[in-house]
Amino acid sequence: MDTYDKNLFTQDILSYSKNSMLFFYNFQAIHLEHKPDHVKWFPATIKFPFLKNHALSNLLLPFLWIIFFGTFLLLSAIICVLYRPKVCLTENIWAGAVFGIARKIGLCKTFICCAGDWLANQGRKGFLSRLANNYLFVYMDYIAITTCDLVDSQSKLANEARERYWGRQLSRIIHHRHPPPVDVYPNAIPDTRTNICFLGQVREDSGLDLILPLLPELHRDIGAKLKIIGPSTIERTRIEETVENLGLENFEELYDFL
């Protein structure tokens, strides 16, 4: 994912091997950050369709999803077939399913899966959302987790929820990133906390639309502002448009990842 630690991650990977292909993605595009000199034809950017019209976007949503997820599947398959990578590492489950299958048939030697979301499939959504979250994502996640050499799990709780769903242990070797082995000094944060901070990708169900109407009153009473820190997404663009339409610019601050 194209996040705050992209530069450091790139340095780490290239220190391991200069003969690496590095792709970073967000909801707008997949970016080729680095490729070996002998790789000539890969495009630097693969853009996804981005529709600003909310009604048209909802109407074409099934096709946009097919393009979005299909791009990851096709790109991962092309890489494995053409270059037979020694190590595949990804946090994208759709690409991970392809890498896992490629490992099984000898097109990839080692596969490391960075597993993140799982509980999203518990939400009650419309038909298309249930299809994507409760079925397609779940089975792609299963393929990736059960075929990889190492699972780098976002959290122990997420992995436990995954294993409860399937009723068994899915991976023999797993590393949990969270909670991190650090102690937080309780007096390091003052009691005068006033701002509301949203960190990460803005989604349709993030709840920011519920906070916006409350900002003028919160700012008047305690001086609070809403700070959104994260990558640009379709839903974040819509929140920004709502802020502008409601005249709430003085109560919101927008930041990208550093």
C-alpha positions in Angstrom: 0.0 0.0 0.0 1.2 3.5 -0.8 1.6 4.8 2.8 3.9 6.8 5.1 6.5 4.0 5.3 6.9 3.6 1.5 10.4 5.2 1.3 11.8 3.2 4.2 10.3 0.0 2.9 11.8 0.6 -0.5 15.2 1.1 1.0 14.9 -2.1 3.0 13.9 -4.2 -0.1 16.6 -2.7 -2.3 19.2 -3.3 0.3 18.2 -7.0 0.2 18.3 -7.1 -3.6 18.5 -4.5 -6.4 17.0 -7.0 -8.7 13.5 -6.3 -7.3 10.2 -5.0 -8.7 8.3 -2.8 -6.2 4.7 -1.9 -6.7 2.7 0.5 -4.5 -1.0 1.0 -4.9 -3.9 3.2 -3.7 -7.5 3.4 -4.8 -6.5 5.5 -7.9 -3.6 3.6 -9.3 -0.8 1.1 -9.0 2.7 2.7 -9.2 5.9 0.9 -10.2 8.4 2.3 -7.7 11.4 0.3 -8.9 12.4 -2.3 -11.5 15.6 -3.9 -12.6 17.3 -2.5 -15.7 16.4 -5.5 -17.8 12.7 -5.0 -17.3 11.8 -2.6 -20.1 8.1 -2.7 -20.9 6.2 -2.4 -17.6 4.2 0.9 -17.3 5.2 3.3 -14.5 1.5 3.8 -13.5 -1.6 1.7 -14.0 -4.6 3.9 -13.3 -8.1 2.7 -12.1 -11.3 4.4 -13.4 -12.1 7.3 -11.1 -15.6 8.7 -11.4 -16.4 11.9 -9.5 -20.1 11.6 -10.2 -21.5 9.6 -7.2 -24.6 8.3 -8.9 -22.7 7.1 -12.0 -20.0 5.6 -9.8 -22.6 3.6 -7.9 -24.3 2.5 -11.1 -21.0 1.2 -12.6 -19.6 -0.1 -9.3 -19.7 -3.9 -10.2 -17.6 -3.1 -13.4 -15.2 -0.8 -11.4 -14.7 -3.6 -8.9 -14.0 -6.1 -11.7 -11.4 -3.8 -13.2 -9.9 -3.0 -9.8 -9.4 -6.5 -8.5 -8.8 -8.0 -11.9 -5.9 -5.7 -12.4 -4.1 -7.1 -9.3 -4.8 -10.7 -10.4 -3.6 -10.2 -14.0 -0.5 -8.1 -13.0 0.6 -10.7 -10.4 0.1 -13.6 -12.8 2.2 -11.8 -15.5 5.0 -11.2 -13.1 5.1 -14.9 -12.0 4.9 -16.3 -15.5 7.5 -14.0 -17.0 10.0 -13.6 -14.3 9.6 -16.6 -11.9 10.5 -14.5 -8.8 12.5 -16.0 -5.9 10.5 -14.1 -3.3 7.0 -12.6 -3.5 5.8 -10.3 -0.7 2.4 -8.5 -0.7 -0.3 -7.2 1.6 -2.8 -7.3 -1.2 -4.8 -10.5 -0.7 -5.9 -10.7 -4.4 -2.3 -10.6 -5.5 -1.4 -13.0 -2.6 -3.8 -15.6 -3.9 -2.0 -15.6 -7.3 1.4 -15.7 -5.6 0.3 -18.6 -3.5 -0.9 -20.6 -6.5 2.3 -19.7 -8.3 4.3 -21.0 -5.4 2.5 -24.3 -5.5 3.2 -24.8 -9.3 6.8 -23.6 -9.1 6.5 -20.1 -10.5 7.5 -18.5 -7.2 10.0 -19.9 -4.8 9.0 -18.2 -1.5 5.9 -16.3 -0.7 5.4 -14.0 2.3 1.8 -12.8 2.9 1.2 -9.6 5.0 -2.3 -10.2 6.2 -4.4 -7.3 7.4 -8.2 -6.9 7.3 -10.5 -9.7 8.3 -13.4 -8.4 10.4 -14.7 -6.3 7.5 -16.6 -9.4 6.3 -18.8 -9.2 9.4 -20.6 -6.0 8.3 -24.1 -6.0 7.0 -24.0 -4.4 3.5 -25.8 -4.6 0.2 -25.6 -7.6 -2.1 -22.4 -6.6 -3.9 -20.6 -5.7 -0.7 -21.6 -9.1 0.9 -20.4 -10.9 -2.2 -17.0 -9.1 -2.1 -16.4 -9.2 1.6 -18.1 -12.4 2.8 -17.2 -14.6 -0.1 -14.7 -13.4 -2.7 -12.3 -11.8 -0.1 -12.7 -14.6 2.4 -11.7 -17.3 -0.1 -8.9 -15.2 -1.7 -7.6 -14.7 1.8 -7.8 -18.4 2.6 -5.8 -19.3 -0.6 -3.1 -16.7 0.3 -2.8 -17.6 4.0 -2.7 -21.4 3.4 -0.2 -21.3 0.5 2.4 -18.9 1.8 5.6 -19.7 3.6 5.2 -16.9 6.3 2.2 -14.9 7.4 3.1 -11.4 8.7 -0.2 -10.7 10.5 -1.6 -7.2 11.2 -2.7 -8.4 14.6 -3.2 -11.5 16.7 -6.9 -10.8 17.1 -7.5 -10.6 13.4 -5.7 -13.9 12.9 -7.7 -15.5 15.7 -11.0 -14.3 14.1 -9.8 -15.8 10.8 -9.1 -19.2 12.4 -12.4 -19.2 14.2 -14.2 -18.7 10.9 -12.4 -21.7 9.4 -12.3 -23.8 12.6 -8.6 -24.6 12.3 -5.1 -23.2 12.2 -4.3 -22.0 8.7 -0.5 -21.2 8.8 2.3 -23.0 10.5 4.6 -19.9 10.6 3.0 -16.6 11.6 4.4 -13.3 13.0 2.1 -10.7 14.6 2.9 -7.0 14.2 0.3 -5.7 16.7 0.2 -5.1 19.5 3.8 -3.8 19.3 6.1 -4.7 22.2 6.2 -1.1 23.7 5.0 0.5 26.9 3.2 3.9 26.7 4.0 6.3 29.5 0.6 7.3 30.9 1.5 10.9 31.7 3.0 11.6 28.2 -0.4 12.7 26.9 -2.0 15.8 28.5 -5.6 15.9 29.5 -6.3 18.8 27.2 -6.9 16.7 24.1 -9.4 18.4 21.9 -8.8 17.4 18.3 -10.4 14.4 16.5 -7.9 12.5 14.4 -8.8 10.1 11.6 -5.8 8.1 10.5 -5.9 5.9 7.4 -8.1 5.3 4.4 -11.5 7.1 4.4 -14.2 4.6 3.5 -17.9 4.8 3.0 -18.6 3.4 6.5 -15.9 5.4 8.3 -18.5 7.6 10.0 -16.9 10.9 9.1 -20.2 12.1 7.6 -21.7 11.8 11.1 -19.0 13.9 12.7 -19.1 16.8 10.2 -22.4 18.4 11.4 -21.1 18.4 15.0 -17.8 20.2 14.2 -19.1 23.8 14.6 -20.5 23.1 18.1 -17.5 21.1 19.2 -15.2 23.8 18.0 -17.2 26.5 19.9 -17.3 24.5 23.1 -13.8 22.9 23.3 -11.9 24.3 20.2 -12.0 20.9 18.5 -11.0 20.3 14.9 -11.2 17.2 12.7 -7.8 16.1 11.3 -7.8 13.5 8.5 -4.4 11.9 7.8 -4.1 9.4 5.0 -4.1 8.7 1.2 -6.5 10.3 -1.2 -9.5 8.0 -1.9 -12.9 8.4 -3.6 -14.7 8.6 -0.3 -12.2 11.2 1.1 -12.8 13.3 -2.0 -16.5 13.2 -1.2 -15.9 14.2 2.4 -13.8 17.1 1.2 -16.7 18.2 -1.1 -19.2 17.9 1.8 -16.9 20.0 4.0 -16.7 22.7 1.3 -20.5 22.6 0.7 -21.2 23.0 4.4 -18.6 25.7 4.9 -16.6 23.7 7.5 -13.1 24.4 6.1 -12.1 26.2 9.4 -12.9 23.1 11.4 -11.0 20.5 9.3 -7.3 19.9 8.5 -6.2 17.5 5.7 -2.9 15.7 5.6 -1.2 13.1 3.4 1.2 10.5 4.8 4.7 11.9 5.1 
